[in-house]
Amino acid sequence: MLRLPDVQGRQHDLADLRGKVVYLDFWASWCGPCRQSFPWMNQLQQRHAKDGLVVLAVNLDTEAKDAAAFLARYPASFSVLYDATGASAKAWGVKAMPSSYLIDRQGAIRSRHIGFRPSSAAELDAQIAALLQTP
Amino acid sequence: MRICLLLSMTLLAGCATVQPWEKGHLAKPIMAFDPDPLTARQHKQIYTSKEAASGGQGVGTGGCGCN
């Protein structure tokens, strides 16, 4: 369902992450709320990596240098994949930027979030924590 | 009728659906109506005073250019 390269060109497949809880985020350098979401996603990865959470961020910039400039200002400690064509966003039905999907250990999409507000991060945290509890 | 159809076809060719992830160019400051709010405000100030037009821009003057 999702197979994209990282900055080194190494392919990542979502299917390989079966058994993990995945927080999949679609972002672009020009998107304002994405800037706010990056520190939070770093924290998320840091806090829950040991519980089996993987944060995956798919960049949809058409220019790779825009994404690089963004990541220089807002570093990411999680995997960033690149899709300049936007084909993955289309396949996943992305309605706004950023859009994120919470995928359980069986590979099923549990919830979808449109946009990012720091005020709603706590709610997301709780949702993720609950999903990490379930096998 | 035929001309009308032709015209609508050529004009509609300019319409495209912009997907949410394709708004990078639209998000650039240069694409804004007023890229620089301060310059825009100054232009409005001069315009309203020179045109002796009051209202609509929040500032009304007598046209002396001094306000």
N, CA and C atoms of all chains as a GROMACS GRO file, in nm:
protein
  606
    1MET      N    1   0.083  -0.121   0.000
    1MET     CA    2   0.000   0.000   0.000
    1MET      C    3   0.086   0.126   0.000
    2LEU      N    4   0.207   0.113   0.057
    2LEU     CA    5   0.297   0.228   0.057
    2LEU      C    6   0.440   0.178   0.045
    3ARG      N    7   0.504   0.217  -0.063
    3ARG     CA    8   0.643   0.176  -0.083
    3ARG      C    9   0.716   0.295  -0.145
    4LEU      N   10   0.802   0.357  -0.065
    4LEU     CA   11   0.868   0.480  -0.108
    4LEU      C   12   1.014   0.483  -0.063
    5PRO      N   13   1.098   0.558  -0.134
    5PRO     CA   14   1.238   0.566  -0.094
    5PRO      C   15   1.262   0.674   0.011
    6ASP      N   16   1.368   0.654   0.091
    6ASP     CA   17   1.412   0.760   0.182
    6ASP      C   18   1.516   0.847   0.110
    7VAL      N   19   1.583   0.933   0.186
    7VAL     CA   20   1.673   1.029   0.121
    7VAL      C   21   1.794   0.959   0.057
    8GLN      N   22   1.829   0.842   0.110
    8GLN     CA   23   1.940   0.766   0.048
    8GLN      C   24   1.895   0.681  -0.069
    9GLY      N   25   1.764   0.679  -0.096
    9GLY     CA   26   1.712   0.599  -0.206
    9GLY      C   27   1.674   0.458  -0.166
   10ARG      N   28   1.686   0.429  -0.036
   10ARG     CA   29   1.650   0.296   0.012
   10ARG      C   30   1.498   0.285   0.022
   11GLN      N   31   1.442   0.177  -0.032
   11GLN     CA   32   1.297   0.160  -0.034
   11GLN      C   33   1.245   0.116   0.103
   12HIS      N   34   1.135   0.176   0.144
   12HIS     CA   35   1.067   0.135   0.267
   12HIS      C   36   0.928   0.088   0.229
   13ASP      N   37   0.888  -0.024   0.287
   13ASP     CA   38   0.755  -0.078   0.259
   13ASP      C   39   0.675  -0.083   0.388
   14LEU      N   40   0.553  -0.029   0.382
   14LEU     CA   41   0.468  -0.027   0.501
   14LEU      C   42   0.436  -0.170   0.546
   15ALA      N   43   0.426  -0.261   0.450
   15ALA     CA   44   0.392  -0.401   0.482
   15ALA      C   45   0.496  -0.465   0.573
   16ASP      N   46   0.620  -0.417   0.567
   16ASP     CA   47   0.727  -0.471   0.653
   16ASP      C   48   0.708  -0.434   0.799
   17LEU      N   49   0.619  -0.338   0.825
   17LEU     CA   50   0.601  -0.289   0.962
   17LEU      C   51   0.482  -0.356   1.030
   18ARG      N   52   0.435  -0.465   0.973
   18ARG     CA   53   0.328  -0.542   1.038
   18ARG      C   54   0.378  -0.584   1.176
   19GLY      N   55   0.289  -0.570   1.274
   19GLY     CA   56   0.330  -0.600   1.411
   19GLY      C   57   0.370  -0.475   1.489
   20LYS      N   58   0.384  -0.363   1.416
   20LYS     CA   59   0.414  -0.235   1.481
   20LYS      C   60   0.293  -0.143   1.464
   21VAL      N   61   0.283  -0.049   1.554
   21VAL     CA   62   0.184   0.057   1.537
   21VAL      C   63   0.252   0.167   1.457
   22VAL      N   64   0.190   0.211   1.348
   22VAL     CA   65   0.254   0.310   1.261
   22VAL      C   66   0.175   0.440   1.263
   23TYR      N   67   0.247   0.548   1.284
   23TYR     CA   68   0.188   0.681   1.268
   23TYR      C   69   0.242   0.736   1.137
   24LEU      N   70   0.155   0.737   1.036
   24LEU     CA   71   0.195   0.776   0.901
   24LEU      C   72   0.150   0.920   0.875
   25ASP      N   73   0.243   1.005   0.841
   25ASP     CA   74   0.212   1.148   0.827
   25ASP      C   75   0.252   1.197   0.688
   26PHE      N   76   0.159   1.263   0.621
   26PHE     CA   77   0.190   1.324   0.490
   26PHE      C   78   0.213   1.473   0.512
   27TRP      N   79   0.327   1.524   0.466
   27TRP     CA   80   0.361   1.664   0.493
   27TRP      C   81   0.431   1.728   0.373
   28ALA      N   82   0.446   1.858   0.378
   28ALA     CA   83   0.522   1.934   0.277
   28ALA      C   84   0.587   2.053   0.346
   29SER      N   85   0.694   2.103   0.286
   29SER     CA   86   0.772   2.210   0.349
   29SER      C   87   0.692   2.339   0.365
   30TRP      N   88   0.596   2.362   0.273
   30TRP     CA   89   0.521   2.489   0.273
   30TRP      C   90   0.402   2.487   0.368
   31CYS      N   91   0.383   2.375   0.434
   31CYS     CA   92   0.263   2.359   0.516
   31CYS      C   93   0.293   2.406   0.660
   32GLY      N   94   0.216   2.506   0.706
   32GLY     CA   95   0.240   2.566   0.836
   32GLY      C   96   0.228   2.470   0.953
   33PRO      N   97   0.113   2.401   0.965
   33PRO     CA   98   0.096   2.311   1.080
   33PRO      C   99   0.199   2.198   1.083
   34CYS      N  100   0.258   2.164   0.966
   34CYS     CA  101   0.360   2.059   0.962
   34CYS      C  102   0.478   2.098   1.049
   35ARG      N  103   0.510   2.228   1.049
   35ARG     CA  104   0.621   2.279   1.130
   35ARG      C  105   0.596   2.250   1.276
   36GLN      N  106   0.469   2.265   1.319
   36GLN     CA  107   0.436   2.241   1.459
   36GLN      C  108   0.434   2.093   1.492
   37SER      N  109   0.403   2.012   1.390
   37SER     CA  110   0.387   1.869   1.417
   37SER      C  111   0.521   1.798   1.431
   38PHE      N  112   0.627   1.852   1.372
   38PHE     CA  113   0.754   1.779   1.374
   38PHE      C  114   0.812   1.759   1.514
   39PRO      N  115   0.819   1.865   1.597
   39PRO     CA  116   0.870   1.842   1.733
   39PRO      C  117   0.786   1.739   1.809
   40TRP      N  118   0.656   1.746   1.787
   40TRP     CA  119   0.566   1.651   1.855
   40TRP      C  120   0.592   1.508   1.806
   41MET      N  121   0.611   1.490   1.676
   41MET     CA  122   0.636   1.356   1.622
   41MET      C  123   0.772   1.302   1.670
   42ASN      N  124   0.870   1.393   1.686
   42ASN     CA  125   0.999   1.352   1.742
   42ASN      C  126   0.980   1.295   1.882
   43GLN      N  127   0.903   1.369   1.962
   43GLN     CA  128   0.873   1.327   2.100
   43GLN      C  129   0.803   1.192   2.102
   44LEU      N  130   0.706   1.181   2.012
   44LEU     CA  131   0.625   1.060   2.002
   44LEU      C  132   0.714   0.939   1.976
   45GLN      N  133   0.802   0.955   1.879
   45GLN     CA  134   0.893   0.846   1.841
   45GLN      C  135   0.983   0.809   1.959
   46GLN      N  136   1.033   0.915   2.028
   46GLN     CA  137   1.123   0.896   2.139
   46GLN      C  138   1.056   0.820   2.254
   47ARG      N  139   0.932   0.861   2.282
   47ARG     CA  140   0.860   0.806   2.396
   47ARG      C  141   0.814   0.662   2.372
   48HIS      N  142   0.770   0.634   2.249
   48HIS     CA  143   0.700   0.508   2.224
   48HIS      C  144   0.774   0.410   2.134
   49ALA      N  145   0.895   0.441   2.091
   49ALA     CA  146   0.967   0.349   2.003
   49ALA      C  147   0.983   0.211   2.068
   50LYS      N  148   1.008   0.214   2.201
   50LYS     CA  149   1.028   0.088   2.273
   50LYS      C  150   0.899   0.007   2.285
   51ASP      N  151   0.783   0.076   2.271
   51ASP     CA  152   0.655   0.006   2.279
   51ASP      C  153   0.610  -0.047   2.142
   52GLY      N  154   0.690  -0.018   2.039
   52GLY     CA  155   0.655  -0.069   1.905
   52GLY      C  156   0.586   0.032   1.816
   53LEU      N  157   0.616   0.160   1.839
   53LEU     CA  158   0.558   0.262   1.751
   53LEU      C  159   0.663   0.306   1.648
   54VAL      N  160   0.618   0.321   1.524
   54VAL     CA  161   0.705   0.372   1.418
   54VAL      C  162   0.638   0.496   1.359
   55VAL      N  163   0.711   0.606   1.355
   55VAL     CA  164   0.661   0.727   1.290
   55VAL      C  165   0.721   0.731   1.150
   56LEU      N  166   0.633   0.742   1.052
   56LEU     CA  167   0.676   0.750   0.912
   56LEU      C  168   0.620   0.880   0.855
   57ALA      N  169   0.706   0.960   0.795
   57ALA     CA  170   0.658   1.085   0.737
   57ALA      C  171   0.685   1.083   0.587
   58VAL      N  172   0.581   1.110   0.510
   58VAL     CA  173   0.596   1.111   0.364
   58VAL      C  174   0.596   1.255   0.316
   59ASN      N  175   0.706   1.294   0.255
   59ASN     CA  176   0.718   1.431   0.204
   59ASN      C  177   0.661   1.438   0.063
   60LEU      N  178   0.579   1.543   0.039
   60LEU     CA  179   0.514   1.555  -0.091
   60LEU      C  180   0.560   1.678  -0.168
   61ASP      N  181   0.675   1.733  -0.130
   61ASP     CA  182   0.730   1.847  -0.203
   61ASP      C  183   0.771   1.804  -0.343
   62THR      N  184   0.751   1.894  -0.440
   62THR     CA  185   0.797   1.861  -0.576
   62THR      C  186   0.947   1.885  -0.589
   63GLU      N  187   0.999   1.977  -0.504
   63GLU     CA  188   1.142   2.006  -0.505
   63GLU      C  189   1.207   1.946  -0.380
   64ALA      N  190   1.304   1.858  -0.401
   64ALA     CA  191   1.368   1.791  -0.288
   64ALA      C  192   1.440   1.892  -0.198
   65LYS      N  193   1.489   2.002  -0.258
   65LYS     CA  194   1.565   2.099  -0.178
   65LYS      C  195   1.476   2.174  -0.079
   66ASP      N  196   1.347   2.188  -0.112
   66ASP     CA  197   1.254   2.251  -0.018
   66ASP      C  198   1.240   2.166   0.108
   67ALA      N  199   1.230   2.036   0.086
   67ALA     CA  200   1.218   1.944   0.199
   67ALA      C  201   1.346   1.946   0.282
   68ALA      N  202   1.462   1.952   0.213
   68ALA     CA  203   1.590   1.952   0.284
   68ALA      C  204   1.603   2.077   0.371
   69ALA      N  205   1.559   2.192   0.317
   69ALA     CA  206   1.565   2.317   0.393
   69ALA      C  207   1.474   2.310   0.516
   70PHE      N  208   1.358   2.252   0.497
   70PHE     CA  209   1.263   2.236   0.609
   70PHE      C  210   1.325   2.149   0.719
   71LEU      N  211   1.385   2.035   0.675
   71LEU     CA  212   1.441   1.940   0.773
   71LEU      C  213   1.564   1.996   0.844
   72ALA      N  214   1.631   2.094   0.778
   72ALA     CA  215   1.744   2.158   0.843
   72ALA      C  216   1.695   2.243   0.960
   73ARG      N  217   1.575   2.304   0.943
   73ARG     CA  218   1.519   2.389   1.049
   73ARG      C  219   1.442   2.310   1.152
   74TYR      N  220   1.372   2.206   1.104
   74TYR     CA  221   1.290   2.123   1.193
   74TYR      C  222   1.336   1.979   1.178
   75PRO      N  223   1.444   1.942   1.245
   75PRO     CA  224   1.501   1.808   1.223
   75PRO      C  225   1.403   1.697   1.265
   76ALA      N  226   1.412   1.587   1.194
   76ALA     CA  227   1.324   1.473   1.222
   76ALA      C  228   1.409   1.356   1.270
   77SER      N  229   1.366   1.295   1.380
   77SER     CA  230   1.439   1.179   1.431
   77SER      C  231   1.371   1.049   1.387
   78PHE      N  232   1.274   1.062   1.296
   78PHE     CA  233   1.201   0.944   1.245
   78PHE      C  234   1.226   0.934   1.094
   79SER      N  235   1.178   0.827   1.033
   79SER     CA  236   1.201   0.805   0.890
   79SER      C  237   1.119   0.902   0.805
   80VAL      N  238   1.186   0.964   0.709
   80VAL     CA  239   1.117   1.051   0.615
   80VAL      C  240   1.130   0.989   0.476
   81LEU      N  241   1.016   0.965   0.412
   81LEU     CA  242   1.014   0.909   0.277
   81LEU      C  243   0.973   1.019   0.180
   82TYR      N  244   1.008   0.999   0.054
   82TYR     CA  245   0.986   1.106  -0.044
   82TYR      C  246   0.897   1.058  -0.159
   83ASP      N  247   0.798   1.139  -0.190
   83ASP     CA  248   0.710   1.110  -0.303
   83ASP      C  249   0.679   1.242  -0.374
   84ALA      N  250   0.764   1.278  -0.469
   84ALA     CA  251   0.745   1.405  -0.540
   84ALA      C  252   0.625   1.399  -0.635
   85THR      N  253   0.582   1.280  -0.672
   85THR     CA  254   0.471   1.268  -0.768
   85THR      C  255   0.336   1.288  -0.699
   86GLY      N  256   0.330   1.262  -0.568
   86GLY     CA  257   0.203   1.273  -0.496
   86GLY      C  258   0.113   1.152  -0.516
   87ALA      N  259   0.163   1.047  -0.581
   87ALA     CA  260   0.082   0.928  -0.609
   87ALA      C  261   0.034   0.862  -0.480
   88SER      N  262   0.121   0.862  -0.378
   88SER     CA  263   0.083   0.798  -0.251
   88SER      C  264  -0.029   0.877  -0.183
   89ALA      N  265  -0.019   1.010  -0.190
   89ALA     CA  266  -0.122   1.095  -0.128
   89ALA      C  267  -0.257   1.070  -0.194
   90LYS      N  268  -0.254   1.052  -0.325
   90LYS     CA  269  -0.376   1.025  -0.399
   90LYS      C  270  -0.433   0.889  -0.357
   91ALA      N  271  -0.344   0.790  -0.349
   91ALA     CA  272  -0.386   0.654  -0.314
   91ALA      C  273  -0.446   0.650  -0.172
   92TRP      N  274  -0.389   0.730  -0.083
   92TRP     CA  275  -0.436   0.731   0.056
   92TRP      C  276  -0.550   0.829   0.078
   93GLY      N  277  -0.585   0.903  -0.025
   93GLY     CA  278  -0.697   0.996  -0.014
   93GLY      C  279  -0.670   1.112   0.080
   94VAL      N  280  -0.553   1.172   0.068
   94VAL     CA  281  -0.517   1.286   0.152
   94VAL      C  282  -0.605   1.406   0.115
   95LYS      N  283  -0.676   1.460   0.217
   95LYS     CA  284  -0.772   1.568   0.192
   95LYS      C  285  -0.714   1.705   0.228
   96ALA      N  286  -0.614   1.707   0.312
   96ALA     CA  287  -0.554   1.834   0.353
   96ALA      C  288  -0.414   1.807   0.403
   97MET      N  289  -0.336   1.911   0.417
   97MET     CA  290  -0.198   1.896   0.465
   97MET      C  291  -0.187   1.959   0.604
   98PRO      N  292  -0.128   1.894   0.699
   98PRO     CA  293  -0.085   1.754   0.692
   98PRO      C  294  -0.201   1.659   0.717
   99SER      N  295  -0.187   1.536   0.673
   99SER     CA  296  -0.284   1.431   0.704
   99SER      C  297  -0.206   1.317   0.766
  100SER      N  298  -0.265   1.257   0.868
  100SER     CA  299  -0.194   1.146   0.930
  100SER      C  300  -0.289   1.028   0.951
  101TYR      N  301  -0.230   0.911   0.950
  101TYR     CA  302  -0.306   0.786   0.964
  101TYR      C  303  -0.244   0.705   1.076
  102LEU      N  304  -0.330   0.649   1.157
  102LEU     CA  305  -0.284   0.563   1.265
  102LEU      C  306  -0.315   0.419   1.226
  103ILE      N  307  -0.210   0.338   1.215
  103ILE     CA  308  -0.224   0.201   1.166
  103ILE      C  309  -0.188   0.104   1.277
  104ASP      N  310  -0.276   0.007   1.301
  104ASP     CA  311  -0.254  -0.087   1.412
  104ASP      C  312  -0.157  -0.199   1.373
  105ARG      N  313  -0.133  -0.289   1.469
  105ARG     CA  314  -0.030  -0.393   1.448
  105ARG      C  315  -0.069  -0.492   1.340
  106GLN      N  316  -0.200  -0.499   1.307
  106GLN     CA  317  -0.244  -0.590   1.202
  106GLN      C  318  -0.237  -0.522   1.064
  107GLY      N  319  -0.202  -0.394   1.062
  107GLY     CA  320  -0.190  -0.323   0.935
  107GLY      C  321  -0.319  -0.254   0.893
  108ALA      N  322  -0.417  -0.247   0.982
  108ALA     CA  323  -0.543  -0.181   0.950
  108ALA      C  324  -0.538  -0.035   0.991
  109ILE      N  325  -0.598   0.051   0.910
  109ILE     CA  326  -0.602   0.194   0.943
  109ILE      C  327  -0.707   0.213   1.052
  110ARG      N  328  -0.664   0.265   1.167
  110ARG     CA  329  -0.756   0.283   1.279
  110ARG      C  330  -0.819   0.421   1.280
  111SER      N  331  -0.739   0.522   1.248
  111SER     CA  332  -0.799   0.655   1.244
  111SER      C  333  -0.720   0.746   1.152
  112ARG      N  334  -0.785   0.854   1.112
  112ARG     CA  335  -0.724   0.949   1.021
  112ARG      C  336  -0.738   1.088   1.082
  113HIS      N  337  -0.631   1.164   1.075
  113HIS     CA  338  -0.636   1.301   1.128
  113HIS      C  339  -0.603   1.399   1.017
  114ILE      N  340  -0.685   1.502   1.008
  114ILE     CA  341  -0.662   1.604   0.907
  114ILE      C  342  -0.611   1.728   0.978
  115GLY      N  343  -0.496   1.778   0.935
  115GLY     CA  344  -0.435   1.895   0.996
  115GLY      C  345  -0.365   1.857   1.125
  116PHE      N  346  -0.302   1.958   1.186
  116PHE     CA  347  -0.239   1.934   1.317
  116PHE      C  348  -0.251   2.060   1.401
  117ARG      N  349  -0.304   2.041   1.522
  117ARG     CA  350  -0.312   2.152   1.617
  117ARG      C  351  -0.246   2.105   1.746
  118PRO      N  352  -0.154   2.186   1.801
  118PRO     CA  353  -0.090   2.143   1.926
  118PRO      C  354  -0.193   2.110   2.034
  119SER      N  355  -0.309   2.179   2.029
  119SER     CA  356  -0.411   2.158   2.133
  119SER      C  357  -0.474   2.019   2.123
  120SER      N  358  -0.472   1.961   2.003
  120SER     CA  359  -0.535   1.829   1.989
  120SER      C  360  -0.433   1.716   1.998
  121ALA      N  361  -0.306   1.752   2.026
  121ALA     CA  362  -0.201   1.652   2.032
  121ALA      C  363  -0.222   1.554   2.148
  122ALA      N  364  -0.276   1.604   2.261
  122ALA     CA  365  -0.297   1.520   2.378
  122ALA      C  366  -0.395   1.407   2.345
  123GLU      N  367  -0.498   1.444   2.269
  123GLU     CA  368  -0.600   1.347   2.230
  123GLU      C  369  -0.536   1.238   2.142
  124LEU      N  370  -0.450   1.282   2.051
  124LEU     CA  371  -0.379   1.187   1.965
  124LEU      C  372  -0.288   1.096   2.047
  125ASP      N  373  -0.220   1.157   2.143
  125ASP     CA  374  -0.132   1.083   2.233
  125ASP      C  375  -0.206   0.968   2.299
  126ALA      N  376  -0.326   1.000   2.351
  126ALA     CA  377  -0.406   0.902   2.422
  126ALA      C  378  -0.446   0.788   2.328
  127GLN      N  379  -0.485   0.828   2.207
  127GLN     CA  380  -0.527   0.730   2.107
  127GLN      C  381  -0.413   0.633   2.073
  128ILE      N  382  -0.295   0.691   2.057
  128ILE     CA  383  -0.177   0.610   2.021
  128ILE      C  384  -0.140   0.519   2.137
  129ALA      N  385  -0.144   0.573   2.258
  129ALA     CA  386  -0.110   0.494   2.377
  129ALA      C  387  -0.205   0.375   2.390
  130ALA      N  388  -0.335   0.400   2.364
  130ALA     CA  389  -0.435   0.294   2.374
  130ALA      C  390  -0.408   0.186   2.268
  131LEU      N  391  -0.372   0.230   2.150
  131LEU     CA  392  -0.348   0.135   2.040
  131LEU      C  393  -0.222   0.053   2.066
  132LEU      N  394  -0.125   0.114   2.136
  132LEU     CA  395  -0.002   0.041   2.169
  132LEU      C  396  -0.028  -0.068   2.273
  133GLN      N  397  -0.133  -0.047   2.353
  133GLN     CA  398  -0.169  -0.145   2.457
  133GLN      C  399  -0.227  -0.272   2.394
  134THR      N  400  -0.300  -0.255   2.283
  134THR     CA  401  -0.366  -0.369   2.220
  134THR      C  402  -0.265  -0.447   2.135
  135PRO      N  403  -0.267  -0.578   2.143
  135PRO     CA  404  -0.170  -0.658   2.069
  135PRO      C  405  -0.197  -0.657   1.917
  136MET      N  406  -2.392   2.875  -3.141
  136MET     CA  407  -2.393   2.758  -3.052
  136MET      C  408  -2.257   2.690  -3.054
  137ARG      N  409  -2.210   2.670  -3.177
  137ARG     CA  410  -2.081   2.601  -3.190
  137ARG      C  411  -1.968   2.687  -3.132
  138ILE      N  412  -1.978   2.818  -3.160
  138ILE     CA  413  -1.876   2.909  -3.109
  138ILE      C  414  -1.878   2.910  -2.956
  139CYS      N  415  -2.000   2.908  -2.905
  139CYS     CA  416  -2.017   2.909  -2.760
  139CYS      C  417  -1.951   2.786  -2.698
  140LEU      N  418  -1.974   2.674  -2.763
  140LEU     CA  419  -1.918   2.547  -2.715
  140LEU      C  420  -1.766   2.551  -2.721
  141LEU      N  421  -1.716   2.601  -2.832
  141LEU     CA  422  -1.572   2.608  -2.854
  141LEU      C  423  -1.508   2.698  -2.748
  142LEU      N  424  -1.575   2.812  -2.725
  142LEU     CA  425  -1.524   2.909  -2.628
  142LEU      C  426  -1.520   2.848  -2.488
  143SER      N  427  -1.629   2.780  -2.452
  143SER     CA  428  -1.633   2.721  -2.318
  143SER      C  429  -1.527   2.612  -2.304
  144MET      N  430  -1.503   2.540  -2.413
  144MET     CA  431  -1.403   2.434  -2.407
  144MET      C  432  -1.263   2.492  -2.386
  145THR      N  433  -1.234   2.599  -2.460
  145THR     CA  434  -1.100   2.658  -2.447
  145THR      C  435  -1.082   2.722  -2.310
  146LEU      N  436  -1.191   2.785  -2.260
  146LEU     CA  437  -1.180   2.849  -2.129
  146LEU      C  438  -1.170   2.747  -2.016
  147LEU      N  439  -1.245   2.640  -2.029
  147LEU     CA  440  -1.245   2.538  -1.923
  147LEU      C  441  -1.114   2.462  -1.919
  148ALA      N  442  -1.041   2.468  -2.030
  148ALA     CA  443  -0.911   2.398  -2.032
  148ALA      C  444  -0.817   2.459  -1.928
  149GLY      N  445  -0.844   2.586  -1.891
  149GLY     CA  446  -0.762   2.652  -1.791
  149GLY      C  447  -0.795   2.611  -1.650
  150CYS      N  448  -0.905   2.538  -1.633
  150CYS     CA  449  -0.945   2.495  -1.498
  150CYS      C  450  -0.879   2.362  -1.466
  151ALA      N  451  -0.824   2.354  -1.348
  151ALA     CA  452  -0.764   2.227  -1.305
  151ALA      C  453  -0.790   2.212  -1.157
  152THR      N  454  -0.809   2.092  -1.114
  152THR     CA  455  -0.825   2.067  -0.971
  152THR      C  456  -0.687   2.061  -0.908
  153VAL      N  457  -0.666   2.146  -0.809
  153VAL     CA  458  -0.538   2.144  -0.738
  153VAL      C  459  -0.556   2.056  -0.615
  154GLN      N  460  -0.478   1.950  -0.608
  154GLN     CA  461  -0.487   1.859  -0.495
  154GLN      C  462  -0.421   1.924  -0.372
  155PRO      N  463  -0.463   1.882  -0.252
  155PRO     CA  464  -0.408   1.945  -0.130
  155PRO      C  465  -0.255   1.945  -0.124
  156TRP      N  466  -0.194   1.839  -0.179
  156TRP     CA  467  -0.048   1.829  -0.170
  156TRP      C  468   0.022   1.904  -0.283
  157GLU      N  469  -0.055   1.965  -0.371
  157GLU     CA  470   0.004   2.036  -0.485
  157GLU      C  471   0.004   2.187  -0.466
  158LYS      N  472  -0.017   2.232  -0.341
  158LYS     CA  473  -0.034   2.375  -0.318
  158LYS      C  474   0.095   2.446  -0.282
  159GLY      N  475   0.207   2.382  -0.309
  159GLY     CA  476   0.336   2.442  -0.276
  159GLY      C  477   0.359   2.576  -0.342
  160HIS      N  478   0.327   2.584  -0.471
  160HIS     CA  479   0.348   2.711  -0.542
  160HIS      C  480   0.249   2.818  -0.495
  161LEU      N  481   0.126   2.773  -0.467
  161LEU     CA  482   0.024   2.868  -0.422
  161LEU      C  483   0.056   2.923  -0.283
  162ALA      N  484   0.135   2.848  -0.208
  162ALA     CA  485   0.166   2.890  -0.071
  162ALA      C  486   0.279   2.991  -0.066
  163LYS      N  487   0.344   3.016  -0.179
  163LYS     CA  488   0.456   3.111  -0.178
  163LYS      C  489   0.406   3.253  -0.155
  164PRO      N  490   0.483   3.335  -0.084
  164PRO     CA  491   0.440   3.472  -0.053
  164PRO      C  492   0.408   3.553  -0.179
  165ILE      N  493   0.481   3.527  -0.286
  165ILE     CA  494   0.461   3.602  -0.411
  165ILE      C  495   0.322   3.579  -0.469
  166MET      N  496   0.255   3.470  -0.428
  166MET     CA  497   0.123   3.439  -0.480
  166MET      C  498   0.011   3.510  -0.403
  167ALA      N  499   0.046   3.579  -0.296
  167ALA     CA  500  -0.055   3.648  -0.217
  167ALA      C  501  -0.099   3.776  -0.288
  168PHE      N  502  -0.222   3.821  -0.259
  168PHE     CA  503  -0.269   3.947  -0.317
  168PHE      C  504  -0.181   4.062  -0.272
  169ASP      N  505  -0.149   4.060  -0.143
  169ASP     CA  506  -0.060   4.161  -0.086
  169ASP      C  507   0.060   4.092  -0.023
  170PRO      N  508   0.166   4.073  -0.099
  170PRO     CA  509   0.282   4.004  -0.043
  170PRO      C  510   0.342   4.078   0.076
  171ASP      N  511   0.336   4.211   0.071
  171ASP     CA  512   0.390   4.290   0.180
  171ASP      C  513   0.279   4.378   0.238
  172PRO      N  514   0.229   4.347   0.356
  172PRO     CA  515   0.116   4.422   0.413
  172PRO      C  516   0.147   4.570   0.431
  173LEU      N  517   0.271   4.603   0.466
  173LEU     CA  518   0.306   4.743   0.491
  173LEU      C  519   0.301   4.824   0.362
  174THR      N  520   0.358   4.769   0.254
  174THR     CA  521   0.353   4.837   0.125
  174THR      C  522   0.209   4.852   0.078
  175ALA      N  523   0.131   4.749   0.098
  175ALA     CA  524  -0.009   4.753   0.055
  175ALA      C  525  -0.083   4.864   0.129
  176ARG      N  526  -0.055   4.878   0.256
  176ARG     CA  527  -0.118   4.979   0.340
  176ARG      C  528  -0.078   5.121   0.291
  177GLN      N  529   0.048   5.137   0.258
  177GLN     CA  530   0.095   5.266   0.208
  177GLN      C  531   0.030   5.301   0.074
  178HIS      N  532   0.019   5.201  -0.013
  178HIS     CA  533  -0.045   5.223  -0.143
  178HIS      C  534  -0.190   5.264  -0.125
  179LYS      N  535  -0.258   5.202  -0.032
  179LYS     CA  536  -0.399   5.233  -0.006
  179LYS      C  537  -0.411   5.376   0.047
  180GLN      N  538  -0.319   5.412   0.134
  180GLN     CA  539  -0.319   5.546   0.195
  180GLN      C  540  -0.305   5.651   0.085
  181ILE      N  541  -0.210   5.632  -0.003
  181ILE     CA  542  -0.186   5.728  -0.110
  181ILE      C  543  -0.303   5.728  -0.208
  182TYR      N  544  -0.352   5.609  -0.239
  182TYR     CA  545  -0.462   5.599  -0.333
  182TYR      C  546  -0.585   5.674  -0.284
  183THR      N  547  -0.622   5.651  -0.156
  183THR     CA  548  -0.743   5.715  -0.105
  183THR      C  549  -0.727   5.866  -0.096
  184SER      N  550  -0.608   5.909  -0.064
  184SER     CA  551  -0.592   6.055  -0.051
  184SER      C  552  -0.585   6.122  -0.188
  185LYS      N  553  -0.514   6.062  -0.280
  185LYS     CA  554  -0.503   6.122  -0.414
  185LYS      C  555  -0.635   6.119  -0.489
  186GLU      N  556  -0.714   6.015  -0.466
  186GLU     CA  557  -0.840   6.001  -0.537
  186GLU      C  558  -0.952   6.077  -0.466
  187ALA      N  559  -0.922   6.133  -0.350
  187ALA     CA  560  -1.021   6.200  -0.267
  187ALA      C  561  -1.138   6.108  -0.240
  188ALA      N  562  -1.110   5.982  -0.236
  188ALA     CA  563  -1.215   5.884  -0.213
  188ALA      C  564  -1.211   5.842  -0.068
  189SER      N  565  -1.328   5.847  -0.004
  189SER     CA  566  -1.329   5.808   0.135
  189SER      C  567  -1.407   5.678   0.150
  190GLY      N  568  -1.376   5.607   0.257
  190GLY     CA  569  -1.449   5.485   0.287
  190GLY      C  570  -1.393   5.366   0.212
  191GLY      N  571  -1.426   5.252   0.265
  191GLY     CA  572  -1.385   5.127   0.199
  191GLY      C  573  -1.245   5.083   0.234
  192GLN      N  574  -1.157   5.180   0.260
  192GLN     CA  575  -1.019   5.143   0.292
  192GLN      C  576  -0.986   5.176   0.438
  193GLY      N  577  -1.083   5.230   0.508
  193GLY     CA  578  -1.059   5.260   0.648
  193GLY      C  579  -1.004   5.400   0.671
  194VAL      N  580  -0.964   5.468   0.562
  194VAL     CA  581  -0.909   5.603   0.577
  194VAL      C  582  -0.978   5.694   0.476
  195GLY      N  583  -1.023   5.808   0.518
  195GLY     CA  584  -1.082   5.903   0.426
  195GLY      C  585  -1.016   6.038   0.446
  196THR      N  586  -0.985   6.107   0.338
  196THR     CA  587  -0.919   6.237   0.353
  196THR      C  588  -0.975   6.336   0.252
  197GLY      N  589  -0.930   6.454   0.263
  197GLY     CA  590  -0.977   6.560   0.174
  197GLY      C  591  -0.900   6.566   0.044
  198GLY      N  592  -0.803   6.485   0.025
  198GLY     CA  593  -0.733   6.486  -0.103
  198GLY      C  594  -0.606   6.568  -0.103
  199CYS      N  595  -0.565   6.616   0.015
  199CYS     CA  596  -0.444   6.695   0.018
  199CYS      C  597  -0.318   6.608   0.019
  200GLY      N  598  -0.338   6.481   0.040
  200GLY     CA  599  -0.223   6.391   0.041
  200GLY      C  600  -0.146   6.396   0.171
  201CYS      N  601  -0.199   6.472   0.267
  201CYS     CA  602  -0.125   6.491   0.390
  201CYS      C  603  -0.163   6.392   0.497
  202ASN      N  604  -0.275   6.323   0.475
  202ASN     CA  605  -0.321   6.235   0.581
  202ASN      C  606  -0.264   6.094   0.560
   0.00000   0.00000   0.00000
